[in-house]
Amino acid sequence: MVVIATVFLAIGMLVSMGAGAGAAEPTADDIEDAIDDIESYEYETEMSSSSTVVEDSEEQETQSEGNGSGAVNVTAGEMNQAITTEATGDEELEEGPVEIEVYLTDGTYYMGTTESGEETEWLQLDAPESEGVAEDPLTQYKSLLDASDVEAVGEEEVDGTDTYVLELDVDTEAYMETMMGELGNDGLNGANGDLDAANGDNTTDAAVDDEMSEELVSPDQEMTVTMWVDCETDLPVKTELTTETFMEDLGADDDDNASEDMNTIESIETTATETTYFEAYNEPVDIELPKDAEDAQTLEEQLEDFEAEFDDDEAFDVDEDELNEDGEFDVDEDELADHDADELDEDDTNDDC
């Protein structure tokens, strides 16, 4: 009997150990390891935000709602994402819905923006070789896990899946430094390279990186993260990220460093919440670029078009009130004669000298 009991005890221990890989409350490392092993996934997201802008001692409030979906092929380094947002609030801040599409395929980002009633405008940027799929949600949550203390606070069923509920105590400054470090070394360089080409130099990278790092690493930003992690696989099933940001004293002492509008803004307070549901792990994902996106402009080309349009506006911006019935400028012959006489007097003076 003792032998039989010992055998059953040993079997029970082995079963328990085998189940422990997914049954124990996961650590941050467990979740990151599980994410590293996936080949593909899909997700849906819901978002909302509210902002209060204090300008000239008056408050302007705006809210926005949005939703979207995406798919990521980690193995192929491809992704697509579509998000639609719409702002409401003060009448002058209200806009129609805006849809933003992002595709990553063949080492190139394609970004399409569609405003209400307008055609989609496409922009393309080269993706850094070392980046992979750095813009996908799970990669961003890995960075959040690296910058957080993780605590399991309970268990909950999400869409039929048993999950552990984890709360992340985020070191926001460390997280932003990590994200800006990644973007500064890789992500920004693709866009900066286009800017440098348009400007005819290679000075953009350092200036943009330093400025963005300095502005985005702010002690006035707090992040709250909750993750629902599959009890068996350690993979995220649902995440909720709330970001609270407060900025003040936005006016610059030097008028050359800020526009008149920025000088009048006293503060901006924003609260944004994003809830994401993950699904279809390791199922086939097909990323197909829309035909219209194949003709997307580069950033350099867009800047050149903008400069050309600006030059045309400057050259041909004529006040119609200054034209006569024949569409020509009226010339006062007396004023023209006086002007010519003044020029002759100046020439005589120069000759005398």
Residue frames relative to the residue before (quaternion, step in Angstrom):
aa qw qx qy qz dx dy dz
M 1.0000 0.0000 0.0000 0.0000 0.00 0.00 0.00
V 0.6359 0.5308 -0.3298 0.4529 3.54 1.01 -0.85
V 0.6461 0.5238 -0.3179 0.4551 3.58 1.01 -0.87
I 0.6559 0.5121 -0.3078 0.4613 3.58 0.93 -0.94
A 0.6501 0.5157 -0.3130 0.4621 3.56 0.96 -0.89
T 0.6481 0.5238 -0.3166 0.4532 3.55 1.01 -0.83
V 0.6375 0.5315 -0.3206 0.4564 3.57 1.02 -0.85
F 0.6724 0.4877 -0.3006 0.4686 3.58 0.89 -0.95
L 0.6267 0.5360 -0.3343 0.4564 3.58 1.06 -0.76
A 0.6556 0.5110 -0.3074 0.4633 3.58 0.98 -0.87
I 0.6440 0.5151 -0.3185 0.4675 3.57 0.98 -0.88
G 0.6470 0.5285 -0.3152 0.4504 3.54 0.97 -0.87
M 0.6487 0.5156 -0.3144 0.4631 3.57 1.01 -0.81
L 0.6491 0.5190 -0.3183 0.4561 3.59 0.99 -0.84
V 0.6461 0.5111 -0.3143 0.4717 3.56 0.97 -0.89
S 0.6524 0.5245 -0.3077 0.4524 3.54 0.97 -0.91
M 0.6615 0.5020 -0.3048 0.4664 3.56 0.97 -0.88
G 0.6532 0.5203 -0.3180 0.4489 3.57 0.99 -0.81
A 0.6906 0.4625 -0.2823 0.4790 3.57 1.01 -0.77
G 0.5601 0.6608 -0.3784 0.3263 3.56 1.16 -0.52
A 0.5501 0.6369 -0.4041 0.3584 3.61 1.12 -0.52
G 0.8004 0.2282 -0.1359 0.5375 3.56 1.01 -0.68
A 0.6474 0.5727 -0.3155 0.3916 3.58 1.20 -0.39
A 0.6281 0.5296 -0.3509 0.4494 3.60 1.10 -0.54
E 0.6047 -0.5409 0.4225 0.4040 3.56 -1.18 0.51
P 0.3769 -0.7760 0.4581 0.2143 3.60 -0.57 1.11
T 0.3697 -0.6779 0.5875 0.2420 3.52 -1.24 0.58
A 0.6926 -0.4373 0.3480 0.4560 3.56 -1.29 0.07
D 0.6437 0.5256 -0.3219 0.4537 3.58 1.01 -0.80
D 0.6204 0.5455 -0.3432 0.4470 3.59 1.02 -0.78
I 0.6780 0.4908 -0.2930 0.4621 3.57 0.90 -0.94
E 0.6596 0.5052 -0.3132 0.4599 3.57 0.93 -0.87
D 0.6376 0.5210 -0.3289 0.4624 3.59 0.99 -0.78
A 0.6480 0.5115 -0.3184 0.4660 3.58 1.00 -0.82
I 0.6457 0.5140 -0.3171 0.4673 3.58 1.00 -0.82
D 0.6447 0.5444 -0.3236 0.4282 3.57 0.98 -0.83
D 0.6919 0.5035 -0.2745 0.4387 3.59 1.13 -0.60
I 0.5882 0.5999 -0.3870 0.3798 3.62 1.16 -0.27
E 0.3606 -0.7403 0.5366 0.1844 3.55 -1.20 0.64
S 0.7983 -0.0611 0.0665 0.5955 3.59 1.14 -0.57
Y 0.0751 0.7820 -0.6185 0.0178 3.56 -1.29 0.28
E 0.2673 -0.7236 0.6081 0.1875 3.53 -1.38 0.19
Y 0.0600 -0.8095 0.5835 0.0242 3.57 -1.19 0.40
E 0.1753 -0.7313 0.6460 0.1308 3.51 -1.37 0.40
T 0.0970 -0.8215 0.5618 0.0129 3.55 -0.98 0.80
E 0.1421 -0.7457 0.6455 0.0839 3.53 -1.24 0.66
M 0.0063 -0.8199 0.5718 -0.0280 3.57 -0.94 0.81
S 0.0107 -0.7679 0.6405 0.0062 3.51 -1.27 0.55
S 0.0084 0.7952 -0.6062 0.0091 3.55 -1.15 0.57
S 0.0993 -0.7581 0.6400 0.0763 3.53 -1.29 0.47
S 0.0736 -0.8050 0.5887 -0.0010 3.55 -0.96 0.91
T 0.1246 -0.7544 0.6398 0.0775 3.52 -1.19 0.71
V 0.0912 -0.7917 0.6040 0.0110 3.55 -0.68 1.16
V 0.1730 -0.7656 0.6128 0.0916 3.56 -0.83 1.02
E 0.0869 0.7960 -0.5855 0.1269 3.54 -0.51 1.25
D 0.8229 -0.0429 -0.0331 0.5656 3.57 -0.66 1.14
S 0.6726 -0.5309 0.2623 0.4438 3.56 1.01 0.99
E 0.6216 0.4980 -0.3592 0.4864 3.60 1.22 0.31
E 0.3550 -0.7513 0.5244 0.1858 3.56 -1.03 0.88
Q 0.0816 -0.7482 0.6563 0.0528 3.53 -1.12 0.80
E 0.1174 -0.8080 0.5762 0.0378 3.56 -0.77 1.04
T 0.0218 0.7829 -0.6213 0.0239 3.53 -1.09 0.76
Q 0.1472 -0.7638 0.6229 0.0837 3.54 -1.16 0.67
S 0.0727 -0.7847 0.6119 0.0676 3.54 -1.20 0.44
E 0.1471 -0.7546 0.6350 0.0764 3.53 -1.19 0.69
G 0.0626 0.8155 -0.5727 0.0552 3.54 -1.05 0.68
N 0.0504 -0.7694 0.6342 0.0567 3.51 -1.30 0.30
G 0.0504 0.8122 -0.5786 0.0546 3.52 -1.18 0.48
S 0.1911 -0.7557 0.6132 0.1280 3.50 -1.36 -0.03
G 0.0078 -0.8103 0.5859 -0.0041 3.52 -1.25 0.35
A 0.1840 -0.7482 0.6252 0.1245 3.52 -1.37 0.21
V 0.1258 -0.7967 0.5902 0.0317 3.55 -1.05 0.83
N 0.1286 -0.7382 0.6583 0.0724 3.53 -0.96 0.97
V 0.2577 -0.8128 0.5047 0.1354 3.55 -0.01 1.32
T 0.6519 0.5453 -0.3154 0.4222 3.57 0.90 -0.93
A 0.7475 0.3864 -0.2070 0.4991 3.58 0.92 -0.92
G 0.4007 -0.7214 0.4761 0.3039 3.59 1.24 -0.24
E 0.5412 0.6059 -0.3974 0.4267 3.57 1.05 0.82
M 0.0479 0.7904 -0.6098 0.0339 3.56 -1.19 0.55
N 0.0393 -0.7545 0.6461 0.1083 3.51 -1.37 0.17
Q 0.0298 -0.7864 0.6165 -0.0246 3.53 -1.16 0.70
A 0.0408 -0.7798 0.6246 0.0109 3.58 -1.03 0.82
I 0.0125 0.7997 -0.5973 0.0598 3.57 -0.75 1.09
T 0.1190 -0.7755 0.6177 0.0546 3.56 -0.98 0.91
T 0.0082 -0.8005 0.5987 -0.0283 3.58 -0.82 1.01
E 0.0624 -0.7767 0.6256 0.0377 3.54 -1.25 0.52
A 0.2688 -0.7786 0.5531 0.1248 3.55 -0.88 1.02
T 0.0477 -0.7631 0.6441 0.0233 3.55 -1.18 0.71
G 0.4036 0.7046 -0.5230 0.2590 3.55 -1.27 0.17
D 0.8144 -0.0769 0.1005 0.5663 3.56 -0.88 -0.97
E 0.6011 -0.6341 0.3466 0.3413 3.56 -0.86 1.01
E 0.6939 0.4879 -0.2976 0.4380 3.59 0.92 -0.88
L 0.6821 0.4665 -0.2868 0.4846 3.59 1.26 -0.29
E 0.5391 0.6415 -0.4045 0.3664 3.59 1.24 -0.23
E 0.0091 -0.7797 0.6257 -0.0209 3.52 -1.04 0.85
G 0.5696 -0.5672 0.4538 0.3845 3.54 -1.25 0.27
P 0.7014 -0.4542 0.3213 0.4456 3.57 -1.27 0.12
V 0.1573 -0.7605 0.6254 0.0756 3.53 -1.16 0.74
E 0.1427 -0.7869 0.5964 0.0692 3.57 -0.84 0.99
I 0.0940 -0.7823 0.6153 0.0236 3.54 -0.92 0.99
E 0.0887 -0.7877 0.6094 0.0159 3.55 -0.79 1.09
V 0.0611 -0.7856 0.6155 0.0181 3.56 -1.01 0.84
Y 0.0243 -0.7748 0.6317 -0.0083 3.54 -0.94 0.97
L 0.0820 -0.7447 0.6584 0.0727 3.53 -1.16 0.69
T 0.2580 0.7490 -0.5713 0.2144 3.56 -0.57 1.17
D 0.8417 0.0947 -0.1069 0.5208 3.57 -1.07 0.79
G 0.6988 -0.5120 0.2735 0.4180 3.57 0.96 0.87
T 0.6784 0.4483 -0.2898 0.5048 3.59 1.22 0.36
Y 0.3136 -0.7115 0.5977 0.1954 3.54 -1.10 0.81
Y 0.0850 -0.7567 0.6467 0.0438 3.55 -1.06 0.87
M 0.0425 -0.8130 0.5803 -0.0213 3.58 -0.67 1.13
G 0.0790 -0.8091 0.5823 0.0054 3.55 -0.68 1.14
T 0.1101 -0.7877 0.6052 0.0337 3.57 -0.91 0.97
T 0.0410 -0.7988 0.5998 -0.0195 3.55 -0.77 1.08
E 0.1466 -0.7785 0.6070 0.0639 3.56 -0.58 1.17
S 0.6991 -0.4947 0.3126 0.4108 3.54 -1.23 0.54
G 0.8525 0.1172 -0.1132 0.4967 3.55 -0.76 1.10
E 0.6547 0.5018 -0.3108 0.4722 3.60 1.25 0.07
E 0.5455 -0.5892 0.4755 0.3593 3.54 -1.29 0.33
T 0.5716 -0.6018 0.4379 0.3456 3.56 -1.20 0.55
E 0.1946 -0.7576 0.6137 0.1072 3.56 -0.97 0.94
W 0.1738 -0.8156 0.5498 0.0481 3.56 -0.73 1.13
L 0.0713 -0.7654 0.6396 0.0100 3.51 -1.11 0.87
Q 0.1299 -0.7959 0.5855 0.0827 3.58 -1.01 0.75
L 0.0660 -0.7752 0.6282 0.0053 3.53 -1.15 0.80
D 0.4765 -0.6476 0.5078 0.3093 3.55 -1.06 0.71
A 0.3337 -0.7220 0.5711 0.2029 3.57 -0.99 0.87
P 0.5061 -0.6470 0.4694 0.3238 3.62 -0.88 0.87
E 0.5672 -0.6380 0.4036 0.3292 3.56 -0.96 0.88
S 0.7222 0.4585 -0.2547 0.4509 3.59 1.00 -0.79
E 0.5454 0.6852 -0.3733 0.3060 3.56 1.26 -0.25
G 0.2256 -0.7514 0.5841 0.2081 3.59 0.85 -0.87
V 0.6704 -0.4086 0.3532 0.5088 3.56 -0.86 -1.01
A 0.0110 0.8706 -0.4910 0.0303 3.56 0.63 1.16
E 0.6713 0.5155 -0.3086 0.4340 3.58 1.17 -0.39
D 0.5212 0.6468 -0.4355 0.3471 3.61 1.17 -0.04
P 0.6642 -0.5612 0.3172 0.3785 3.60 -1.09 0.68
L 0.6820 0.5057 -0.3202 0.4202 3.62 0.81 -0.89
T 0.6149 0.5293 -0.3505 0.4679 3.59 1.07 -0.64
Q 0.6486 0.5051 -0.3144 0.4747 3.58 1.02 -0.77
Y 0.6644 0.4875 -0.3157 0.4705 3.59 1.00 -0.72
K 0.5663 0.5570 -0.3909 0.4650 3.59 1.15 -0.43
S 0.6479 0.5036 -0.3145 0.4771 3.59 1.00 -0.80
L 0.6304 0.5197 -0.3306 0.4725 3.59 1.06 -0.71
L 0.6367 0.5230 -0.3275 0.4624 3.59 0.97 -0.81
D 0.6430 0.5347 -0.3197 0.4454 3.59 0.99 -0.83
A 0.7533 0.3818 -0.1991 0.4972 3.58 1.09 -0.71
S 0.6799 0.5060 -0.2624 0.4614 3.61 1.25 0.22
D 0.3471 -0.6224 0.6423 0.2820 3.46 -1.45 0.27
V 0.2108 -0.8112 0.5405 0.0731 3.58 -0.73 1.10
E 0.0226 -0.7969 0.6032 -0.0222 3.56 -0.93 0.98
A 0.3325 -0.7168 0.5784 0.2027 3.59 -0.94 0.94
V 0.1197 -0.8333 0.5394 0.0173 3.57 -0.70 1.11
G 0.8111 -0.1556 0.0900 0.5567 3.61 1.19 0.06
E 0.3985 -0.6713 0.5588 0.2798 3.52 -1.36 -0.26
E 0.0190 0.7988 -0.5983 0.0595 3.58 -1.10 0.72
E 0.3750 -0.7057 0.5513 0.2398 3.55 -1.14 0.64
V 0.0595 -0.7902 0.6099 -0.0056 3.58 -0.83 1.05
D 0.8319 -0.1385 0.0465 0.5353 3.58 -0.51 1.21
G 0.7559 -0.4134 0.2026 0.4654 3.55 0.92 0.97
T 0.6443 0.4972 -0.3217 0.4839 3.60 1.27 0.03
D 0.3869 -0.7031 0.5468 0.2386 3.58 -0.89 0.94
T 0.0004 -0.8225 0.5665 -0.0502 3.56 -0.76 1.05
Y 0.3832 -0.6287 0.6122 0.2882 3.48 -1.38 0.34
V 0.2893 -0.7363 0.5851 0.1783 3.56 -1.03 0.83
L 0.0623 -0.8141 0.5770 -0.0212 3.55 -0.63 1.17
E 0.1830 -0.7578 0.6154 0.1164 3.55 -1.07 0.77
L 0.2320 -0.7804 0.5710 0.1055 3.55 -0.93 0.96
D 0.2148 -0.7362 0.6302 0.1211 3.54 -0.86 1.03
V 0.1451 -0.8606 0.4867 0.0379 3.55 0.03 1.36
D 0.2913 -0.6763 0.6491 0.1910 3.52 -1.09 0.86
T 0.2794 -0.8261 0.4628 0.1591 3.55 0.11 1.34
E 0.6555 0.5187 -0.3260 0.4416 3.55 0.92 -0.85
A 0.6548 0.5007 -0.3145 0.4707 3.59 0.95 -0.84
Y 0.6416 0.5268 -0.3266 0.4518 3.58 0.99 -0.82
M 0.6911 0.4751 -0.2915 0.4602 3.58 0.84 -0.95
E 0.6198 0.5291 -0.3480 0.4634 3.59 1.05 -0.68
T 0.6393 0.5187 -0.3215 0.4679 3.57 1.02 -0.80
M 0.6808 0.4887 -0.2949 0.4590 3.58 0.86 -0.96
M 0.6877 0.4668 -0.2933 0.4723 3.59 0.91 -0.86
G 0.5926 0.5542 -0.3666 0.4554 3.57 1.14 -0.56
E 0.6613 0.4936 -0.3008 0.4780 3.56 0.99 -0.86
L 0.6873 0.4690 -0.2886 0.4737 3.56 0.92 -0.87
G 0.6456 0.5400 -0.3269 0.4299 3.56 1.00 -0.81
N 0.7188 0.4430 -0.2534 0.4721 3.56 0.95 -0.85
D 0.8175 0.1955 -0.0709 0.5371 3.56 1.04 -0.74
G 0.7677 0.4570 -0.2474 0.3750 3.54 0.38 -1.30
L 0.7106 0.4488 -0.2770 0.4657 3.57 0.93 -0.85
N 0.5871 0.6364 -0.3738 0.3324 3.55 1.06 -0.68
G 0.6052 0.5552 -0.3703 0.4339 3.60 1.04 -0.62
A 0.6918 0.4479 -0.2736 0.4958 3.57 0.89 -0.95
N 0.6516 0.5217 -0.3229 0.4462 3.58 0.95 -0.84
G 0.6058 0.5569 -0.3579 0.4413 3.56 1.08 -0.68
D 0.6456 0.5030 -0.3200 0.4773 3.57 1.02 -0.77
L 0.6389 0.5168 -0.3263 0.4672 3.56 1.02 -0.79
D 0.6501 0.5166 -0.3183 0.4573 3.57 0.94 -0.87
A 0.6384 0.5232 -0.3329 0.4559 3.58 0.97 -0.83
A 0.6693 0.4920 -0.3006 0.4686 3.56 0.99 -0.83
N 0.7185 0.4370 -0.2431 0.4835 3.57 1.06 -0.76
G 0.4457 -0.7126 0.4426 0.3125 3.56 1.25 -0.25
D 0.7076 0.3733 -0.2808 0.5302 3.60 1.12 0.55
N 0.3672 -0.7128 0.5406 0.2547 3.55 -1.29 -0.22
T 0.3952 0.7616 -0.4249 0.2885 3.53 1.11 0.75
T 0.5009 0.7082 -0.4108 0.2806 3.58 1.23 -0.24
D 0.6088 0.6254 -0.3665 0.3225 3.59 0.85 -0.98
A 0.7374 0.4386 -0.2567 0.4449 3.55 0.56 -1.18
A 0.6650 0.5166 -0.3146 0.4380 3.57 0.91 -0.91
V 0.6849 0.4755 -0.2866 0.4719 3.57 0.88 -0.95
D 0.6516 0.5272 -0.3254 0.4376 3.58 0.88 -0.92
D 0.6842 0.4868 -0.2931 0.4571 3.58 0.84 -0.99
E 0.6742 0.5033 -0.3023 0.4481 3.57 0.91 -0.92
M 0.6881 0.4761 -0.2906 0.4641 3.60 0.87 -0.93
S 0.6333 0.5227 -0.3423 0.4566 3.59 0.98 -0.77
E 0.6700 0.5105 -0.3023 0.4462 3.55 0.94 -0.91
E 0.7091 0.4650 -0.2683 0.4572 3.58 0.96 -0.85
L 0.7332 0.4622 -0.2568 0.4277 3.59 0.90 -0.92
V 0.6416 0.4628 -0.3415 0.5075 3.61 1.12 -0.48
S 0.1608 0.8264 -0.5084 0.1810 3.55 0.21 1.30
P 0.4215 -0.7027 0.5080 0.2655 3.61 -0.92 0.86
D 0.6402 0.5268 -0.3207 0.4580 3.60 1.27 -0.22
Q 0.6116 0.5008 -0.3718 0.4867 3.57 1.12 0.66
E 0.0549 -0.7915 0.6086 0.0016 3.54 -0.92 0.99
M 0.1434 -0.7882 0.5961 0.0544 3.55 -1.05 0.84
T 0.0998 -0.7699 0.6294 0.0346 3.54 -1.00 0.94
V 0.0279 -0.8230 0.5661 -0.0389 3.58 -0.68 1.11
T 0.0373 -0.7542 0.6552 0.0209 3.54 -1.05 0.90
M 0.0928 -0.7953 0.5985 0.0284 3.57 -0.94 0.93
W 0.1921 -0.7304 0.6441 0.1212 3.53 -1.11 0.81
V 0.0706 -0.8407 0.5358 -0.0341 3.57 -0.35 1.30
D 0.5392 -0.6381 0.4552 0.3081 3.57 -0.89 0.99
C 0.4711 -0.7070 0.4576 0.2622 3.57 -0.75 1.10
E 0.7243 0.4477 -0.2445 0.4638 3.60 1.09 -0.65
T 0.8070 0.3179 -0.1376 0.4784 3.58 0.90 -0.91
D 0.3569 -0.7417 0.4797 0.3039 3.60 1.26 -0.38
L 0.5126 0.6340 -0.4266 0.3915 3.61 1.20 0.35
P 0.5421 -0.6237 0.4475 0.3418 3.61 -1.02 0.71
V 0.2146 -0.7514 0.6130 0.1164 3.54 -1.05 0.89
K 0.7847 -0.0146 0.0594 0.6168 3.54 1.10 -0.79
T 0.0363 -0.7785 0.6258 0.0320 3.57 -1.15 0.64
E 0.0873 -0.7701 0.6287 0.0637 3.54 -1.22 0.55
L 0.0509 -0.8030 0.5929 -0.0324 3.54 -0.68 1.17
T 0.0437 -0.7800 0.6243 0.0003 3.57 -0.81 1.07
T 0.0753 -0.7985 0.5973 -0.0008 3.55 -0.79 1.07
E 0.0895 -0.7747 0.6253 0.0295 3.55 -0.88 1.03
T 0.0195 -0.8131 0.5797 -0.0502 3.55 -0.70 1.13
F 0.0203 -0.7829 0.6218 -0.0037 3.55 -1.01 0.88
M 0.0038 0.7861 -0.6168 0.0408 3.56 -0.81 1.07
E 0.0190 0.7928 -0.6084 0.0319 3.54 -1.00 0.83
D 0.7783 0.3085 -0.2580 0.4822 3.54 -1.40 0.18
L 0.1954 0.8257 -0.5064 0.1539 3.56 0.91 0.96
G 0.5548 0.5963 -0.4013 0.4190 3.60 1.20 -0.30
A 0.3363 -0.7471 0.5404 0.1915 3.56 -1.05 0.77
D 0.5297 -0.6198 0.4748 0.3314 3.57 -1.16 0.66
D 0.7163 0.3756 -0.2140 0.5478 3.54 1.12 -0.75
D 0.3960 -0.7516 0.4743 0.2308 3.58 -0.50 1.18
D 0.5976 0.5782 -0.3686 0.4155 3.58 1.18 -0.44
N 0.7087 0.4784 -0.2526 0.4528 3.58 1.21 -0.47
A 0.7850 0.1972 -0.1355 0.5714 3.60 1.19 0.06
S 0.5058 -0.6353 0.4874 0.3210 3.53 -1.16 0.59
E 0.6614 -0.4899 0.3735 0.4279 3.55 -1.27 0.26
D 0.6239 0.5483 -0.3406 0.4405 3.59 1.03 -0.77
M 0.6746 0.4943 -0.3066 0.4545 3.57 0.87 -0.92
N 0.6291 0.5545 -0.3444 0.4221 3.59 1.03 -0.69
T 0.6990 0.4683 -0.2819 0.4612 3.60 1.13 -0.50
I 0.5831 0.5734 -0.3805 0.4317 3.61 1.24 -0.25
E 0.2531 -0.8049 0.5240 0.1162 3.55 -0.63 1.15
S 0.7986 -0.1331 0.1008 0.5782 3.60 1.00 -0.74
I 0.1299 -0.7456 0.6468 0.0944 3.52 -1.36 0.44
E 0.0412 -0.7909 0.6105 -0.0102 3.57 -0.78 1.07
T 0.0038 0.8250 -0.5608 0.0701 3.57 -0.66 1.12
T 0.0609 -0.7543 0.6523 0.0432 3.55 -1.10 0.81
A 0.0016 0.8092 -0.5851 0.0541 3.57 -0.70 1.12
T 0.0877 -0.7877 0.6092 0.0263 3.56 -0.99 0.89
E 0.0410 -0.7934 0.6072 -0.0137 3.55 -0.95 0.96
T 0.0832 -0.7912 0.6058 0.0081 3.57 -0.74 1.12
T 0.0579 -0.8223 0.5654 -0.0292 3.57 -0.72 1.11
Y 0.1723 -0.7633 0.6175 0.0800 3.55 -1.04 0.89
F 0.1981 -0.7974 0.5651 0.0750 3.57 -0.82 1.07
E 0.0677 0.8019 -0.5864 0.0921 3.56 -1.01 0.82
A 0.8044 0.3411 -0.2153 0.4362 3.55 -1.42 -0.07
Y 0.1296 0.8049 -0.5635 0.1334 3.56 0.90 0.91
N 0.8720 0.0736 -0.0918 0.4751 3.55 -1.06 0.97
E 0.4791 0.6202 -0.4725 0.4031 3.58 1.17 0.53
P 0.6472 -0.5457 0.3472 0.4036 3.63 -1.10 0.59
V 0.0753 -0.7836 0.6166 0.0098 3.57 -1.00 0.92
D 0.1166 -0.7911 0.5993 0.0373 3.56 -0.83 1.02
I 0.1276 -0.7931 0.5941 0.0417 3.58 -0.54 1.20
E 0.0042 0.8151 -0.5766 0.0555 3.59 -0.45 1.22
L 0.3442 -0.7597 0.5228 0.1761 3.55 -0.64 1.18
P 0.4775 -0.6653 0.4829 0.3101 3.64 -0.87 0.88
K 0.6177 -0.5746 0.3914 0.3677 3.57 -1.10 0.69
D 0.6484 0.5416 -0.3263 0.4241 3.58 0.93 -0.90
A 0.6508 0.5462 -0.3205 0.4189 3.57 1.06 -0.73
E 0.5521 0.6331 -0.3950 0.3720 3.59 1.17 -0.46
D 0.7136 0.3993 -0.2410 0.5227 3.60 1.20 -0.49
A 0.2691 0.7972 -0.5043 0.1944 3.59 1.20 0.41
Q 0.4477 -0.6779 0.5166 0.2704 3.54 -1.09 0.76
T 0.4367 -0.6200 0.5653 0.3246 3.53 -1.28 0.39
L 0.6582 -0.4934 0.3764 0.4263 3.56 -1.26 0.27
E 0.6171 0.5517 -0.3392 0.4469 3.57 1.04 -0.76
E 0.6711 0.4950 -0.2968 0.4653 3.58 0.93 -0.90
Q 0.6417 0.5169 -0.3304 0.4603 3.59 0.99 -0.77
L 0.6494 0.5109 -0.3173 0.4654 3.58 1.00 -0.80
E 0.6394 0.5203 -0.3247 0.4638 3.58 1.00 -0.80
D 0.6515 0.5051 -0.3151 0.4702 3.60 0.97 -0.84
F 0.6457 0.5214 -0.3213 0.4560 3.56 0.99 -0.84
E 0.6625 0.5014 -0.3093 0.4625 3.57 0.92 -0.89
A 0.6481 0.5146 -0.3185 0.4623 3.58 0.99 -0.83
E 0.6554 0.5040 -0.3070 0.4714 3.58 0.97 -0.86
F 0.6411 0.5207 -0.3194 0.4646 3.57 1.02 -0.81
D 0.6532 0.5086 -0.3133 0.4653 3.58 0.95 -0.87
D 0.6407 0.5201 -0.3259 0.4613 3.59 0.99 -0.79
D 0.6461 0.5157 -0.3223 0.4612 3.58 0.96 -0.84
E 0.6605 0.5043 -0.3098 0.4620 3.58 0.97 -0.85
A 0.6961 0.4990 -0.2823 0.4321 3.58 0.95 -0.92
F 0.8136 0.2794 -0.1117 0.4975 3.58 0.94 -0.86
D 0.4297 0.6851 -0.4799 0.3402 3.59 1.17 0.38
V 0.0846 0.8269 -0.5404 0.1307 3.56 0.15 1.34
D 0.4074 -0.6890 0.5454 0.2486 3.55 -0.98 0.90
E 0.3948 -0.7529 0.4761 0.2250 3.60 -0.48 1.21
D 0.5820 0.5908 -0.3781 0.4115 3.60 1.16 -0.50
E 0.6515 0.5240 -0.3145 0.4495 3.58 1.21 -0.45
L 0.6294 0.5357 -0.3342 0.4530 3.61 1.26 -0.14
N 0.4193 -0.6896 0.5253 0.2696 3.58 -1.17 0.60
E 0.7666 -0.3689 0.2432 0.4660 3.58 -1.27 -0.13
D 0.6854 0.4698 -0.2778 0.4821 3.59 1.15 -0.59
G 0.5402 -0.6402 0.3996 0.3723 3.58 1.25 0.13
E 0.5883 0.5542 -0.3734 0.4554 3.57 1.22 0.45
F 0.5759 -0.5703 0.4462 0.3796 3.55 -1.27 0.36
D 0.3909 -0.6775 0.5685 0.2551 3.57 -1.07 0.77
V 0.1212 -0.7940 0.5940 0.0449 3.57 -0.84 0.98
D 0.2977 -0.7359 0.5854 0.1649 3.57 -0.79 1.07
E 0.3557 -0.7777 0.4754 0.2064 3.59 -0.34 1.29
D 0.6179 0.5451 -0.3568 0.4402 3.62 1.05 -0.68
E 0.6589 0.4960 -0.3090 0.4737 3.58 0.97 -0.89
L 0.6378 0.5268 -0.3289 0.4555 3.58 1.03 -0.81
A 0.6476 0.5125 -0.3206 0.4638 3.60 0.99 -0.82
D 0.6428 0.5151 -0.3218 0.4668 3.59 0.97 -0.87
H 0.6435 0.5300 -0.3182 0.4515 3.58 1.02 -0.88
D 0.6619 0.4975 -0.3071 0.4691 3.59 0.96 -0.90
A 0.6384 0.5294 -0.3292 0.4514 3.57 1.02 -0.79
D 0.6354 0.5251 -0.3282 0.4612 3.58 1.00 -0.82
E 0.6514 0.5126 -0.3202 0.4586 3.59 0.99 -0.84
L 0.6381 0.5216 -0.3308 0.4596 3.60 1.03 -0.78
D 0.6315 0.5325 -0.3294 0.4574 3.58 1.00 -0.83
E 0.6538 0.5117 -0.3143 0.4604 3.58 0.98 -0.86
D 0.6408 0.5223 -0.3289 0.4565 3.59 1.02 -0.80
D 0.6423 0.5196 -0.3282 0.4581 3.58 0.99 -0.85
T 0.6428 0.5292 -0.3229 0.4499 3.56 0.98 -0.86
N 0.6538 0.5123 -0.3124 0.4610 3.57 0.96 -0.89
D 0.6446 0.5187 -0.3307 0.4540 3.60 1.02 -0.80
D 0.6371 0.5354 -0.3301 0.4455 3.57 1.02 -0.82
C 0.6525 0.5127 -0.3185 0.4582 3.56 1.05 -0.76
